[in-house]
Amino acid sequence: MFYSVKHSDELLHYDKLNAILGNNLEIFTTREKENHFHNKRIGIDDISRIADIDTNIYICGSKSFNNEFKSLLQENGYKKTHMDEWE
């Protein structure tokens, strides 16, 4: 699971997710440097590192984020994308 926030204090249920997912949880902070998190936006290189093009990808975020990320995935051959969005 990739989880992205601007600042680490925005992480919801981090302890619980970390306890359940362990090494399968990767945190990205986009506006704050944290030594134990990725300090960047999630990129196609991150996705392709763990998922092939037949993997179901679930995206949850704002409508604009979801559309942008879905386009990026589709440009790179990923077709099984599912979205949950809000404004």
Secondary structure, 3 states (H helix, E strand, C coil): CEEEECCHHHCCCHHHHHHHHHHHCEEEECCCCCCCCECCCCCHHHHHHHCCCCCCEEEEEEHHHHHHHHHHHHHCCCCCEEEEEEC
